[in-house]
């Protein structure tokens, strides 16, 4: 490279990472179930943030547990809201600390899903899996070499324009 180098400051992705997590949640049901009939998850909401220089994804989702109770003639569905905070490991493109001006974006790669559900008395234990991704954009500097070659723009001065190029037919 020559000595004619310029530094350009721009926004770019400075770190990114993803995490597949399996978490166990214990929920108390209103009645003692005979059997867990199903579990599904809805209303997944999340946002990304940097807290104490650690990237995190903070989110919630609703868990719907369907179970039979009493003499297995009755079934019920209960909804519980689950809150989570995932610390994210990221690969940095630069060796720098995260700043307040950095932008953090989260993306859900695999929605939360229930892998298993079992009960002990009126408590149900759920194993839930999800995959999340995070990207951090910040100000960074790129260096470019500037060449001092002159551009030849005179070639456009010699072009003749035909005013009758488009004619009505």
Residue frames as a rotation matrix with the C-alpha (Angstrom) as fourth column:
UNK 1
0.576 0.817 0.000 0.00
0.817 -0.576 0.000 0.00
0.000 0.000 -1.000 0.00
UNK 2
-0.127 -0.588 0.799 1.06
0.507 -0.731 -0.457 3.50
0.853 0.347 0.391 -0.63
UNK 3
-0.833 -0.221 -0.508 1.34
0.552 -0.411 -0.726 6.26
-0.048 -0.884 0.464 1.89
UNK 4
-0.787 0.610 0.098 -1.90
-0.541 -0.756 0.368 7.75
0.299 0.237 0.925 0.57
UNK 5
-0.658 0.528 -0.537 -4.31
0.585 0.807 0.077 5.95
0.475 -0.263 -0.840 2.93
UNK 6
-0.474 0.615 0.630 -7.66
-0.632 -0.736 0.242 7.25
0.613 -0.284 0.738 4.14
UNK 7
-0.953 0.273 -0.131 -9.72
0.284 0.652 -0.703 6.07
-0.106 -0.707 -0.699 7.09
UNK 8
-0.466 0.877 0.115 -13.48
-0.399 -0.324 0.858 5.81
0.790 0.353 0.501 6.62
UNK 9
-0.924 0.257 0.283 -15.73
-0.210 0.277 -0.937 5.55
-0.319 -0.926 -0.202 9.67
UNK 10
-0.397 0.808 -0.435 -18.91
-0.614 0.119 0.780 3.57
0.682 0.577 0.449 9.08
UNK 11
0.098 0.505 0.858 -21.45
-0.888 0.433 -0.153 1.30
-0.449 -0.747 0.491 10.79
UNK 12
-0.168 -0.159 -0.973 -20.82
-0.654 0.757 -0.011 -2.40
0.738 0.634 -0.231 10.36
UNK 13
0.893 0.411 -0.182 -21.47
-0.173 0.689 0.704 -5.68
0.415 -0.598 0.686 12.14
UNK 14
0.014 -0.926 0.377 -18.78
-0.847 -0.211 -0.488 -5.94
0.532 -0.312 -0.787 14.80
UNK 15
-0.863 -0.249 0.439 -20.00
-0.454 0.764 -0.459 -9.14
-0.221 -0.595 -0.772 16.53
UNK 16
0.097 0.924 -0.369 -22.50
-0.896 0.243 0.371 -11.93
0.433 0.294 0.852 16.04
UNK 17
-0.915 -0.354 0.193 -23.47
-0.403 0.818 -0.412 -15.20
-0.012 -0.454 -0.891 17.60
UNK 18
0.052 0.952 -0.303 -26.22
-0.686 0.254 0.682 -17.80
0.726 0.172 0.666 17.94
UNK 19
-0.806 -0.257 0.534 -27.36
-0.589 0.449 -0.672 -20.10
-0.067 -0.856 -0.513 20.68
UNK 20
-0.083 0.738 -0.669 -29.43
-0.214 0.643 0.736 -23.28
0.973 0.204 0.105 20.76
UNK 21
-0.755 -0.175 0.631 -30.85
-0.630 -0.071 -0.773 -23.56
0.180 -0.982 -0.056 24.25
UNK 22
-0.080 0.710 -0.700 -32.81
0.220 0.698 0.682 -26.28
0.972 -0.100 -0.212 26.03
UNK 23
-0.751 -0.105 0.652 -34.35
-0.536 -0.481 -0.694 -25.10
0.386 -0.871 0.305 29.27
UNK 24
-0.500 0.592 -0.633 -36.48
0.662 0.732 0.162 -26.83
0.559 -0.338 -0.757 31.88
UNK 25
-0.642 0.412 0.647 -39.43
-0.550 -0.835 -0.014 -24.97
0.534 -0.365 0.762 33.39
UNK 26
-0.770 0.438 -0.464 -41.57
0.621 0.680 -0.390 -26.09
0.145 -0.589 -0.795 36.33
UNK 27
-0.647 0.645 0.406 -45.14
-0.465 -0.756 0.460 -24.81
0.604 0.109 0.789 36.40
UNK 28
-0.882 0.446 0.152 -47.85
0.054 0.416 -0.908 -25.29
-0.468 -0.793 -0.391 39.01
UNK 29
-0.711 0.703 0.035 -51.21
0.126 0.079 0.989 -26.40
0.692 0.707 -0.145 37.59
UNK 30
-0.338 0.682 0.648 -54.58
-0.850 -0.517 0.102 -25.58
0.405 -0.516 0.755 39.11
UNK 31
0.703 0.590 0.397 -55.49
-0.694 0.693 0.198 -29.26
-0.158 -0.415 0.896 39.49
UNK 32
-0.263 -0.761 0.593 -53.62
-0.494 0.634 0.595 -32.53
-0.829 -0.137 -0.543 39.75
UNK 33
0.113 0.303 -0.946 -53.48
-0.992 0.095 -0.088 -34.02
0.063 0.948 0.311 36.25
UNK 34
0.692 0.086 0.717 -53.90
-0.145 0.989 0.022 -37.67
-0.708 -0.119 0.696 35.38
UNK 35
0.105 -0.622 0.776 -52.04
0.878 0.425 0.222 -37.20
-0.468 0.658 0.590 32.13
UNK 36
-0.241 -0.248 -0.938 -50.43
-0.257 -0.916 0.308 -34.43
-0.936 0.315 0.157 30.08
UNK 37
0.473 0.559 0.681 -52.21
0.511 0.456 -0.729 -34.41
-0.718 0.692 -0.070 26.72
UNK 38
0.349 -0.386 0.854 -50.21
0.855 -0.241 -0.458 -31.71
0.383 0.890 0.246 24.99
UNK 39
0.240 -0.343 -0.908 -48.22
0.492 -0.763 0.419 -28.53
-0.837 -0.547 -0.015 25.19
UNK 40
0.230 -0.211 0.950 -47.84
0.920 -0.271 -0.283 -25.71
0.317 0.939 0.132 22.70
UNK 41
-0.294 -0.511 -0.808 -46.19
0.688 -0.700 0.192 -22.32
-0.663 -0.499 0.558 22.73
UNK 42
0.346 0.433 0.832 -47.42
0.865 -0.490 -0.104 -19.00
0.363 0.756 -0.544 21.38
UNK 43
0.948 0.180 0.262 -46.80
0.123 -0.968 0.221 -15.25
0.293 -0.177 -0.940 21.57
UNK 44
0.282 -0.928 -0.244 -43.00
0.928 0.199 0.316 -15.36
-0.245 -0.316 0.917 21.53
UNK 45
0.906 -0.060 0.420 -41.63
0.067 -0.957 -0.281 -11.83
0.419 0.283 -0.863 21.95
UNK 46
0.412 -0.844 -0.343 -37.99
0.856 0.228 0.464 -10.86
-0.314 -0.485 0.816 22.46
UNK 47
0.938 -0.281 0.204 -35.50
-0.163 -0.876 -0.454 -8.02
0.306 0.393 -0.867 22.27
UNK 48
0.333 -0.909 -0.250 -31.75
0.822 0.409 -0.395 -7.76
0.461 -0.074 0.884 22.40
UNK 49
0.921 -0.109 0.373 -29.70
-0.255 -0.894 0.369 -5.59
0.294 -0.435 -0.851 24.72
UNK 50
-0.058 -0.954 -0.295 -26.22
0.332 0.260 -0.907 -5.19
0.941 -0.151 0.302 26.15
UNK 51
0.878 0.316 0.358 -26.20
-0.254 -0.326 0.910 -5.25
0.405 -0.891 -0.206 29.95
UNK 52
0.648 -0.707 0.284 -22.92
-0.391 0.011 0.920 -4.90
-0.654 -0.707 -0.270 31.82
UNK 53
-0.141 -0.737 -0.660 -21.05
-0.938 -0.114 0.327 -5.36
-0.317 0.666 -0.676 28.51
UNK 54
-0.817 -0.038 0.575 -22.74
0.044 0.991 0.129 -8.75
-0.574 0.130 -0.808 27.92
UNK 55
-0.660 0.628 -0.412 -25.12
-0.659 -0.222 0.718 -9.23
0.360 0.746 0.561 24.96
UNK 56
-0.807 0.484 0.339 -28.44
0.056 0.634 -0.771 -10.67
-0.588 -0.603 -0.539 26.09
UNK 57
-0.652 0.756 -0.054 -31.79
-0.138 -0.048 0.989 -11.64
0.746 0.652 0.136 24.62
UNK 58
-0.875 0.464 0.138 -34.73
-0.167 -0.022 -0.986 -10.96
-0.454 -0.886 0.097 26.90
UNK 59
-0.692 0.624 -0.363 -38.03
-0.429 0.049 0.902 -12.56
0.581 0.780 0.234 25.99
UNK 60
-0.472 0.650 0.596 -41.37
-0.565 0.297 -0.770 -14.04
-0.677 -0.700 0.227 26.92
UNK 61
-0.701 0.427 -0.571 -43.68
-0.400 0.428 0.810 -16.69
0.591 0.796 -0.130 25.54
UNK 62
0.046 0.809 0.586 -46.97
-0.988 0.122 -0.090 -18.29
-0.144 -0.575 0.805 26.55
UNK 63
-0.938 -0.270 -0.218 -47.08
-0.285 0.958 0.042 -22.01
0.197 0.101 -0.975 27.37
UNK 64
0.092 0.995 0.044 -50.42
-0.975 0.081 0.205 -23.77
0.200 -0.061 0.978 26.96
UNK 65
-0.924 -0.365 0.111 -50.61
-0.382 0.884 -0.271 -27.07
0.001 -0.293 -0.956 28.86
UNK 66
0.104 0.944 -0.312 -53.48
-0.846 0.249 0.471 -29.43
0.523 0.215 0.825 28.02
UNK 67
-0.907 -0.420 -0.004 -54.12
-0.342 0.744 -0.574 -32.13
0.244 -0.520 -0.819 30.58
UNK 68
0.041 0.904 -0.426 -56.78
-0.036 0.427 0.903 -34.57
0.999 -0.022 0.050 31.75
UNK 69
-0.802 -0.251 0.542 -57.94
-0.519 -0.156 -0.840 -34.58
0.296 -0.955 -0.005 35.33
UNK 70
-0.045 0.767 0.640 -60.29
-0.918 0.221 -0.329 -36.43
-0.393 -0.603 0.694 37.69
UNK 71
0.191 0.217 0.957 -61.67
-0.054 0.976 -0.210 -39.51
-0.980 -0.012 0.198 35.98
UNK 72
-0.760 -0.615 0.210 -60.15
0.237 0.038 0.971 -38.63
-0.605 0.788 0.116 32.58
UNK 73
0.089 0.849 0.521 -63.54
0.980 0.018 -0.196 -37.39
-0.175 0.528 -0.831 31.42
UNK 74
0.932 0.199 -0.303 -62.53
0.192 -0.980 -0.052 -33.78
-0.308 -0.009 -0.951 31.91
UNK 75
0.003 -0.959 0.284 -59.64
0.996 -0.022 -0.086 -31.97
0.089 0.283 0.955 30.29
UNK 76
0.801 0.168 -0.575 -58.29
0.319 -0.932 0.173 -28.50
-0.507 -0.322 -0.800 30.88
UNK 77
0.220 -0.766 0.603 -55.92
0.779 -0.234 -0.581 -26.08
0.587 0.598 0.546 29.18
UNK 78
0.715 -0.092 -0.693 -53.87
0.480 -0.657 0.581 -23.69
-0.509 -0.748 -0.426 31.28
UNK 79
0.575 -0.537 0.617 -51.81
0.415 -0.458 -0.786 -20.82
0.705 0.708 -0.040 29.99
UNK 80
0.636 -0.500 -0.588 -48.64
0.529 -0.271 0.804 -19.66
-0.561 -0.822 0.092 31.75
UNK 81
0.905 -0.405 0.130 -46.29
-0.181 -0.642 -0.746 -16.89
0.386 0.651 -0.654 30.68
UNK 82
0.577 -0.803 -0.152 -42.57
0.761 0.460 0.458 -17.71
-0.298 -0.380 0.876 30.78
UNK 83
0.915 -0.394 -0.082 -39.86
-0.402 -0.891 -0.209 -15.04
0.009 0.225 -0.974 30.91
UNK 84
0.653 -0.751 0.099 -36.26
0.729 0.658 0.187 -15.78
-0.205 -0.050 0.977 29.94
UNK 85
0.743 -0.588 -0.319 -32.90
-0.610 -0.792 0.038 -14.03
-0.275 0.167 -0.947 29.70
UNK 86
0.814 -0.506 0.285 -30.24
0.569 0.793 -0.216 -15.67
-0.117 0.338 0.934 27.51
UNK 87
0.342 -0.822 -0.454 -26.63
-0.389 -0.564 0.728 -14.52
-0.855 -0.072 -0.513 27.76
UNK 88
0.995 0.054 0.085 -25.23
0.061 0.354 -0.933 -14.72
-0.081 0.934 0.349 24.23
UNK 89
0.081 -0.994 0.075 -21.70
0.311 0.097 0.946 -15.69
-0.947 -0.054 0.317 23.29
UNK 90
0.953 0.246 -0.178 -20.54
-0.058 -0.426 -0.903 -13.70
-0.298 0.870 -0.392 20.27
UNK 91
0.121 -0.911 0.395 -17.61
0.954 0.217 0.208 -13.77
-0.275 0.352 0.895 17.91
UNK 92
0.562 0.016 -0.827 -16.10
0.069 -0.997 0.028 -10.31
-0.824 -0.073 -0.561 17.67
UNK 93
0.764 -0.305 0.569 -14.77
0.597 0.000 -0.802 -8.94
0.245 0.952 0.182 14.40
UNK 94
0.130 -0.704 0.698 -12.73
-0.153 -0.710 -0.687 -6.39
0.980 -0.018 -0.200 16.34
UNK 95
-0.223 -0.271 -0.936 -11.09
0.872 0.373 -0.316 -6.43
0.435 -0.887 0.153 19.73
UNK 96
-0.772 0.063 0.633 -13.14
-0.217 -0.961 -0.169 -3.73
0.598 -0.268 0.755 21.42
UNK 97
-0.823 0.542 -0.172 -15.71
0.342 0.231 -0.911 -3.32
-0.454 -0.808 -0.376 24.17
UNK 98
-0.199 0.843 0.499 -19.37
0.896 -0.049 0.441 -2.82
0.396 0.535 -0.746 23.34
UNK 99
-0.988 -0.147 -0.039 -20.60
0.152 -0.942 -0.299 0.76
0.007 -0.302 0.953 23.56
UNK 100
-0.381 0.894 -0.235 -23.94
0.223 -0.158 -0.962 2.39
-0.897 -0.419 -0.140 24.33
UNK 101
-0.086 0.326 -0.941 -24.19
-0.784 -0.605 -0.138 3.60
-0.615 0.726 0.308 20.72
UNK 102
-0.959 -0.269 -0.092 -23.96
-0.271 0.771 0.576 0.03
-0.084 0.577 -0.812 19.35
UNK 103
0.002 0.980 -0.201 -27.13
-0.997 0.018 0.077 -1.37
0.079 0.200 0.976 17.80
UNK 104
-0.854 -0.227 0.469 -28.21
-0.340 0.924 -0.173 -4.85
-0.394 -0.307 -0.866 18.86
UNK 105
-0.018 0.849 -0.528 -30.60
-0.979 0.092 0.182 -7.00
0.203 0.520 0.830 16.81
UNK 106
-0.601 -0.066 0.796 -32.00
-0.383 0.899 -0.214 -10.40
-0.701 -0.434 -0.566 17.69
UNK 107
-0.157 0.547 -0.822 -33.55
-0.917 0.227 0.327 -12.98
0.366 0.806 0.466 15.41
UNK 108
0.140 0.289 0.947 -35.34
-0.616 0.774 -0.146 -16.22
-0.775 -0.563 0.287 16.24
UNK 109
-0.594 -0.436 -0.676 -33.91
-0.801 0.391 0.453 -19.04
0.067 0.811 -0.582 14.11
UNK 110
-0.598 0.453 -0.662 -36.07
0.246 0.889 0.387 -21.76
0.763 0.069 -0.642 15.67
UNK 111
0.019 0.714 0.700 -39.25
-0.633 -0.533 0.561 -20.89
0.774 -0.454 0.442 17.59
UNK 112
-0.644 -0.209 0.736 -39.63
-0.749 0.372 -0.549 -22.27
-0.159 -0.904 -0.396 21.11
UNK 113
0.139 0.678 -0.722 -41.04
-0.596 0.640 0.486 -25.79
0.791 0.363 0.493 21.07
UNK 114
0.352 0.087 0.932 -41.82
-0.890 0.338 0.305 -28.28
-0.289 -0.937 0.197 23.79
UNK 115
-0.391 -0.588 -0.708 -39.60
-0.726 0.670 -0.156 -31.38
0.566 0.453 -0.689 23.68
UNK 116
-0.516 0.258 -0.817 -41.10
0.469 0.883 -0.017 -33.15
0.717 -0.392 -0.576 26.70
UNK 117
-0.270 0.508 0.818 -43.73
-0.767 -0.627 0.136 -32.62
0.582 -0.591 0.559 29.37
UNK 118
-0.271 0.234 -0.934 -44.36
0.452 0.887 0.091 -34.70
0.850 -0.397 -0.346 32.50
UNK 119
0.233 0.479 0.846 -46.07
-0.531 -0.666 0.524 -34.09
0.814 -0.572 0.099 35.80
UNK 120
-0.670 -0.272 -0.691 -45.51
0.492 0.534 -0.687 -34.76
0.557 -0.800 -0.224 39.48
UNK 121
-0.352 0.689 -0.634 -48.71
0.753 -0.194 -0.629 -34.09
-0.556 -0.699 -0.450 41.44
UNK 122
0.699 0.709 -0.096 -49.93
0.537 -0.609 -0.584 -30.60
-0.472 0.357 -0.806 40.41
UNK 123
0.205 -0.710 -0.673 -46.55
-0.450 -0.679 0.580 -29.56
-0.869 0.184 -0.459 38.95
UNK 124
0.918 0.012 0.397 -45.63
0.340 0.493 -0.801 -29.98
-0.206 0.870 0.448 35.31
UNK 125
0.046 -0.964 -0.263 -42.04
-0.035 -0.265 0.964 -29.99
-0.998 -0.035 -0.046 34.07
UNK 126
0.950 0.288 0.119 -41.45
0.136 -0.038 -0.990 -28.83
-0.280 0.957 -0.075 30.50
UNK 127
-0.175 -0.983 0.050 -38.30
0.467 -0.038 0.883 -29.06
-0.867 0.178 0.466 28.43
UNK 128
0.856 0.512 -0.074 -38.34
0.245 -0.527 -0.814 -26.28
-0.456 0.678 -0.576 25.82
UNK 129
-0.199 -0.924 0.327 -35.89
0.769 0.060 0.637 -25.71
-0.608 0.378 0.698 22.98
UNK 130
0.925 0.369 -0.093 -35.28
0.222 -0.720 -0.657 -22.58
-0.309 0.587 -0.748 20.90
UNK 131
-0.071 -0.959 0.275 -32.47
0.969 -0.001 0.247 -21.11
-0.237 0.284 0.929 18.76
UNK 132
0.872 0.322 -0.369 -31.68
0.298 -0.947 -0.121 -17.41
-0.388 -0.004 -0.922 18.77
UNK 133
0.025 -0.854 0.520 -29.19
0.966 -0.112 -0.231 -15.22
0.256 0.509 0.822 16.87
UNK 134
0.707 0.115 -0.697 -27.78
0.396 -0.882 0.256 -11.82
-0.585 -0.457 -0.669 17.77
UNK 135
0.116 -0.674 0.730 -25.92
0.898 -0.242 -0.366 -9.20
0.423 0.698 0.577 15.71
UNK 136
0.453 -0.078 -0.888 -24.20
0.557 -0.754 0.349 -6.12
-0.696 -0.653 -0.298 17.05
UNK 137
0.370 -0.282 0.885 -23.54
0.785 -0.415 -0.460 -3.17
0.497 0.865 0.067 14.74
UNK 138
0.568 -0.241 -0.787 -21.17
0.516 -0.640 0.570 -0.44
-0.641 -0.730 -0.239 15.75
UNK 139
0.902 -0.318 -0.292 -18.95
-0.428 -0.745 -0.511 2.28
-0.055 0.586 -0.808 14.43
UNK 140
0.490 -0.776 0.397 -15.77
0.516 0.625 0.586 0.95
-0.703 -0.082 0.707 12.92
UNK 141
0.353 -0.485 -0.800 -12.93
-0.641 -0.748 0.171 2.20
-0.682 0.452 -0.575 10.77
UNK 142
0.677 -0.241 0.695 -11.88
0.588 0.745 -0.314 0.84
-0.442 0.621 0.647 7.40
UNK 143
0.009 -0.765 -0.644 -8.72
-0.224 -0.629 0.744 1.90
-0.974 0.138 -0.177 5.59
UNK 144
0.779 0.244 0.578 -8.54
0.501 0.311 -0.808 2.41
-0.377 0.919 0.120 1.86
UNK 145
-0.391 -0.919 -0.056 -5.72
0.587 -0.296 0.753 3.32
-0.709 0.261 0.655 -0.48
UNK 146
0.710 0.571 -0.412 -6.32
0.105 -0.665 -0.740 6.40
-0.696 0.482 -0.532 -2.60
UNK 147
-0.147 -0.727 0.671 -4.73
0.906 0.172 0.386 6.60
-0.396 0.665 0.633 -6.03
UNK 148
0.061 0.078 -0.995 -3.95
0.017 -0.997 -0.077 10.00
-0.998 -0.012 -0.062 -7.50
UNK 149
-0.734 -0.238 0.636 -4.45
0.602 0.203 0.772 9.07
-0.313 0.950 -0.006 -11.12
UNK 150
-0.624 0.521 -0.582 -6.29
-0.507 -0.837 -0.205 11.61
-0.594 0.167 0.787 -13.16
UNK 151
-0.054 0.724 0.688 -9.53
0.495 0.617 -0.611 10.58
-0.867 0.308 -0.392 -14.80
UNK 152
-0.980 -0.201 0.014 -9.98
0.099 -0.422 0.901 11.25
-0.175 0.884 0.434 -18.49
UNK 153
-0.138 0.986 -0.092 -13.39
0.476 -0.016 -0.879 12.90
-0.869 -0.165 -0.467 -18.84
UNK 154
-0.433 -0.092 -0.897 -12.62
-0.518 -0.789 0.330 14.73
-0.738 0.608 0.294 -22.06
UNK 155
-0.978 0.030 0.205 -13.85
0.173 0.660 0.731 11.82
-0.114 0.751 -0.651 -24.17
UNK 156
-0.168 0.986 -0.025 -17.44
0.865 0.135 -0.484 12.85
-0.473 -0.102 -0.875 -23.44
UNK 157
-0.055 0.105 -0.993 -16.89
-0.117 -0.988 -0.098 16.33
-0.992 0.111 0.066 -24.93
UNK 158
-0.808 -0.372 -0.456 -16.39
-0.478 -0.037 0.878 14.84
-0.344 0.927 -0.148 -28.40
UNK 159
-0.659 0.617 0.430 -19.75
0.628 0.766 -0.135 13.02
-0.413 0.181 -0.893 -28.53
UNK 160
-0.888 0.444 -0.122 -22.22
-0.434 -0.720 0.541 14.38
0.152 0.533 0.832 -31.04
UNK 161
-0.575 0.776 0.260 -25.91
0.195 0.439 -0.877 14.04
-0.795 -0.454 -0.403 -30.26
UNK 162
-0.904 0.365 0.223 -28.34
0.230 -0.025 0.973 13.45
0.360 0.931 -0.062 -33.10
UNK 163
-0.756 0.651 0.064 -31.53
-0.482 -0.488 -0.728 15.41
-0.443 -0.581 0.682 -32.25
UNK 164
0.038 0.792 -0.609 -33.50
-0.983 0.139 0.120 13.33
0.180 0.595 0.784 -34.79
UNK 165
-0.893 -0.450 0.015 -32.68
-0.441 0.867 -0.231 10.07
0.091 -0.213 -0.973 -33.07
UNK 166
-0.600 0.781 0.175 -36.31
0.532 0.553 -0.642 9.51
-0.597 -0.292 -0.747 -32.10
UNK 167
-0.912 0.342 -0.226 -38.76
-0.399 -0.616 0.679 10.30
0.093 0.710 0.698 -34.87
UNK 168
-0.141 0.939 0.312 -42.50
-0.521 0.198 -0.830 9.99
-0.842 -0.280 0.462 -34.95
UNK 169
-0.948 -0.202 0.246 -43.58
0.073 0.615 0.785 7.25
-0.310 0.763 -0.568 -37.30
